[in-house]
Amino acid sequence: MGCQVGCYIPSIDLGQFGWSLFNNAKGISLRYSDATGRLKLKSMLKQHECQTANQIVVPHLFIYSGCSPNKYQPNSPYETNLNSVLTSISTSSSQSSYNSFGVGNGTSTPPPDSAAYGLYQCRGDLKITDCSACIQSGLSQIGLVCPDSYGARIQLDGCLIRYENSNFLGKLDTTLVFKKCSQSTSNDVEFYRRRDDVLADLQGAASFRVSSSGLVEGFAQCLGDLSQADCTSCLADAVGKLKYVCGSAAAVDVYLAQCYARYWAAGYYESG
């Protein structure tokens, strides 16, 4: 069935040139082309399926994944350290909704490109059992979509996993990674006022926050390695990009490298 009112029309931005971005659920793939960071778009657009209200709260729902172009050698020191990071992520997710790890960076003369850094985070409203299940799902997929990549990330609706061979932990990064914009609304002044109320409230989140105003709802979250000041800065950037790239959309998701924000008109996903 083609996309009717109440469906997302996906749109993708990749700020970190040289990475590949996949949105397998929508049949879209971006692949690395050359060292200058230019991207070749390979689009295999299928008919879009409507995203229902229930899908918004399905933790395992695939959002996007990204892979660095550089590959490591099997059985290399980096692979050993990466496996240790992924094992720690798997174990920790049954106890905490966020954690980060670095392995292989403590020796005085580590082999080049051998250190591995990684983190995971679950959405702030998930129970720890659902968090762990989401992380296990992400771990089962990330090696398939990014085989032997030095860096990778996978975003499911309920959780994020990311790893790299350079230390990215705690460093503010407001690169626009992924966005989804619905069809535009009519010129509804009340809707825009309510939307702006929600977005203003979300900008003040220290970690995870849910907000609503009238018929508009939304939530936002920063990664756990950001300070409160950096979280506020990241969310302010996310809200600015959200308004700029999606304009008058009735529902929007914007994912930056270290935070995300989303809003929707109440009942939007039940329409159509």
C-alpha positions as CSV (number, residue, x, y, z in Angstrom):
1,M,0.0,0.0,0.0
2,G,1.3,3.4,-0.9
3,C,1.9,6.1,1.7
4,Q,-1.3,7.9,2.8
5,V,-1.9,10.5,5.4
6,G,-0.3,9.3,8.6
7,C,2.8,7.8,7.0
8,Y,6.4,9.0,7.3
9,I,8.2,10.1,4.2
10,P,11.8,9.4,5.1
11,S,14.7,11.7,4.3
12,I,18.3,11.1,5.2
13,D,21.3,13.3,5.9
14,L,24.8,12.0,6.5
15,G,27.0,14.6,8.1
16,Q,30.0,12.4,8.7
17,F,31.4,12.0,5.1
18,G,33.0,8.7,4.3
19,W,30.4,6.8,6.3
20,S,27.7,4.6,4.8
21,L,24.1,5.0,6.0
22,F,21.5,2.3,5.5
23,N,17.8,2.5,6.1
24,N,17.0,-1.0,5.2
25,A,13.3,-0.9,6.2
26,K,12.7,1.7,3.5
27,G,15.0,0.2,0.8
28,I,17.5,3.1,0.9
29,S,21.2,2.9,1.1
30,L,24.1,5.4,1.1
31,R,27.5,4.0,0.3
32,Y,31.0,5.5,0.6
33,S,32.5,6.5,-2.8
34,D,35.9,8.2,-2.4
35,A,38.4,9.8,0.0
36,T,36.9,13.2,-0.4
37,G,33.8,12.1,1.4
38,R,31.5,12.3,-1.6
39,L,28.6,9.8,-1.4
40,K,27.0,7.8,-4.1
41,L,23.3,7.3,-3.5
42,K,21.9,4.0,-4.4
43,S,18.2,4.2,-4.0
44,M,15.9,1.2,-4.2
45,L,12.8,2.9,-3.1
46,K,9.9,0.6,-2.3
47,Q,6.4,1.7,-1.5
48,H,6.3,3.1,2.0
49,E,4.4,1.4,4.7
50,C,2.5,3.5,7.2
51,Q,4.1,3.8,10.6
52,T,1.4,3.3,13.2
53,A,1.2,4.7,16.7
54,N,2.2,1.3,18.0
55,Q,5.4,1.4,16.0
56,I,6.5,4.5,17.8
57,V,7.0,2.6,21.0
58,V,8.4,-0.7,19.5
59,P,12.0,-0.7,20.9
60,H,13.4,-3.0,18.1
61,L,12.1,-0.9,15.2
62,F,15.1,-0.2,12.9
63,I,15.8,3.5,12.3
64,Y,19.2,3.7,10.7
65,S,22.7,2.3,10.7
66,G,26.1,3.8,9.6
67,C,29.5,2.3,8.9
68,S,33.0,3.7,8.5
69,P,34.7,2.7,5.2
70,N,37.9,1.5,6.8
71,K,38.1,-2.2,7.6
72,Y,40.1,-4.1,10.2
73,Q,41.8,-7.4,9.6
74,P,40.2,-10.5,11.2
75,N,42.0,-11.8,14.3
76,S,43.7,-8.4,14.7
77,P,44.3,-6.7,18.1
78,Y,41.4,-4.3,17.2
79,E,39.0,-7.2,16.7
80,T,39.9,-8.6,20.1
81,N,39.4,-5.3,21.8
82,L,36.1,-4.6,19.9
83,N,34.8,-8.0,21.0
84,S,35.6,-7.1,24.6
85,V,33.7,-3.8,24.2
86,L,30.6,-5.5,22.7
87,T,30.6,-8.1,25.4
88,S,30.7,-5.4,28.0
89,I,27.8,-3.6,26.3
90,S,25.8,-6.9,26.3
91,T,26.4,-7.5,29.9
92,S,25.9,-4.0,31.2
93,S,22.6,-3.5,29.4
94,S,20.9,-5.8,31.8
95,Q,21.9,-3.5,34.7
96,S,22.0,0.1,33.3
97,S,20.4,2.0,30.4
98,Y,23.7,3.7,29.5
99,N,27.4,2.9,29.6
100,S,30.6,3.5,27.7
101,F,33.8,1.5,27.4
102,G,37.3,1.8,26.1
103,V,39.6,-1.2,25.7
104,G,43.3,-1.3,24.6
105,N,44.1,2.3,25.4
106,G,45.9,1.6,28.7
107,T,49.2,0.3,27.4
108,S,52.1,2.6,26.8
109,T,52.7,1.5,23.2
110,P,49.5,0.0,21.9
111,P,49.5,-1.3,18.3
112,P,48.2,1.3,15.8
113,D,44.4,1.5,15.6
114,S,44.0,-1.3,18.1
115,A,42.0,0.6,20.8
116,A,38.2,0.2,20.7
117,Y,35.7,2.6,22.2
118,G,32.0,2.0,22.4
119,L,28.7,3.0,24.1
120,Y,25.1,2.1,24.2
121,Q,22.0,3.9,25.4
122,C,18.4,3.0,25.7
123,R,15.4,5.4,25.6
124,G,14.8,6.8,29.0
125,D,11.3,5.4,29.4
126,L,12.2,1.8,28.7
127,K,12.2,-0.8,31.5
128,I,15.7,-2.4,32.0
129,T,14.5,-5.7,30.6
130,D,13.2,-4.0,27.4
131,C,16.5,-2.0,27.3
132,S,18.5,-5.2,27.4
133,A,16.4,-6.9,24.8
134,C,16.8,-3.9,22.5
135,I,20.6,-3.9,22.9
136,Q,20.7,-7.6,22.2
137,S,18.8,-7.0,19.0
138,G,21.1,-4.2,18.0
139,L,24.2,-6.3,18.7
140,S,22.8,-9.1,16.5
141,Q,22.5,-6.7,13.6
142,I,25.4,-4.3,13.8
143,G,28.0,-6.8,12.6
144,L,25.8,-7.8,9.7
145,V,25.3,-4.3,8.4
146,C,28.9,-3.1,9.1
147,P,31.1,-6.2,8.7
148,D,34.7,-5.6,9.9
149,S,34.2,-1.8,10.0
150,Y,36.4,0.2,12.4
151,G,33.4,2.3,13.2
152,A,29.7,1.5,13.3
153,R,26.4,2.7,14.8
154,I,22.9,1.3,14.8
155,Q,19.9,3.2,16.0
156,L,16.7,1.2,16.9
157,D,13.6,3.0,18.1
158,G,14.5,2.1,21.7
159,C,18.3,2.1,21.8
160,L,21.6,3.1,20.2
161,I,24.9,1.2,19.9
162,R,28.1,2.9,18.6
163,Y,31.8,1.9,18.4
164,E,34.9,3.3,16.9
165,N,38.7,3.0,17.0
166,S,39.1,6.7,18.0
167,N,37.9,8.1,21.3
168,F,34.7,9.9,20.7
169,L,33.3,9.6,24.2
170,G,32.2,12.8,25.9
171,K,33.0,15.0,22.9
172,L,30.1,17.2,21.8
173,D,29.1,16.5,18.2
174,T,26.0,18.0,16.7
175,T,26.3,16.5,13.2
176,L,22.9,15.8,11.7
177,V,22.9,12.0,11.1
178,F,19.3,11.2,10.2
179,K,15.9,12.8,9.9
180,K,12.3,11.8,9.1
181,C,9.8,14.5,8.1
182,S,6.1,13.8,7.6
183,Q,3.9,15.6,5.1
184,S,3.3,19.3,5.9
185,T,0.4,20.5,7.9
186,S,-2.0,23.2,6.8
187,N,-1.3,26.7,8.0
188,D,-2.5,26.0,11.6
189,V,-1.3,28.8,13.9
190,E,-2.4,26.9,17.0
191,F,-0.5,23.8,16.0
192,Y,2.7,25.8,15.5
193,R,2.3,27.5,18.9
194,R,1.8,24.2,20.6
195,R,4.7,22.6,18.7
196,D,7.0,25.5,19.7
197,D,5.9,25.1,23.4
198,V,6.8,21.4,23.3
199,L,10.2,22.0,21.6
200,A,11.1,24.8,24.0
201,D,10.4,22.4,26.9
202,L,12.4,19.6,25.3
203,Q,15.5,21.9,24.9
204,G,15.8,22.0,28.7
205,A,16.2,18.3,29.1
206,A,19.2,17.1,31.0
207,S,18.9,13.6,29.7
208,F,15.4,12.3,28.7
209,R,12.2,14.3,28.7
210,V,8.7,13.9,27.5
211,S,6.5,16.9,26.8
212,S,3.1,17.8,25.5
213,S,1.0,20.9,24.8
214,G,-2.5,20.7,23.6
215,L,-2.5,18.2,20.8
216,V,1.2,18.1,20.3
217,E,3.5,15.6,22.0
218,G,7.2,14.9,21.9
219,F,10.3,13.7,23.6
220,A,14.1,14.2,23.5
221,Q,17.2,12.6,24.8
222,C,21.0,13.2,25.0
223,L,23.7,10.6,25.3
224,G,24.8,9.9,28.8
225,D,28.3,11.1,28.2
226,L,27.3,14.7,27.7
227,S,27.4,17.3,30.5
228,Q,24.1,19.1,31.2
229,A,25.4,22.2,29.4
230,D,26.4,20.2,26.3
231,C,23.1,18.4,26.3
232,T,21.3,21.7,26.3
233,S,23.5,22.9,23.5
234,C,22.9,19.7,21.5
235,L,19.1,19.8,21.9
236,A,19.0,23.5,20.9
237,D,20.9,22.6,17.7
238,A,18.5,19.6,17.2
239,V,15.4,21.8,17.5
240,G,16.9,24.4,15.2
241,K,17.7,21.8,12.5
242,L,14.3,20.2,13.1
243,K,12.5,23.4,12.2
244,Y,14.8,24.2,9.3
245,V,14.8,20.9,7.5
246,C,11.3,19.8,8.2
247,G,9.4,23.1,8.3
248,S,5.7,22.6,8.9
249,A,5.7,18.8,9.1
250,A,3.1,17.3,11.5
251,A,5.6,14.8,12.8
252,V,9.4,14.9,12.8
253,D,12.3,12.9,14.1
254,V,15.8,14.4,14.1
255,Y,18.9,12.5,15.2
256,L,22.2,14.3,15.8
257,A,25.3,12.4,16.7
258,Q,24.7,12.8,20.5
259,C,21.1,13.7,20.9
260,Y,17.7,13.5,19.2
261,A,14.3,15.2,19.3
262,R,10.9,14.2,17.9
263,Y,7.4,15.5,18.0
264,W,4.0,14.6,16.5
265,A,0.5,15.8,16.4
266,A,-1.6,13.7,18.8
267,G,-3.6,11.2,16.8
268,Y,-1.5,11.8,13.7
269,Y,-0.6,8.1,13.3
270,E,-4.1,6.9,13.6
271,S,-5.3,9.1,10.7
272,G,-5.4,7.8,7.1
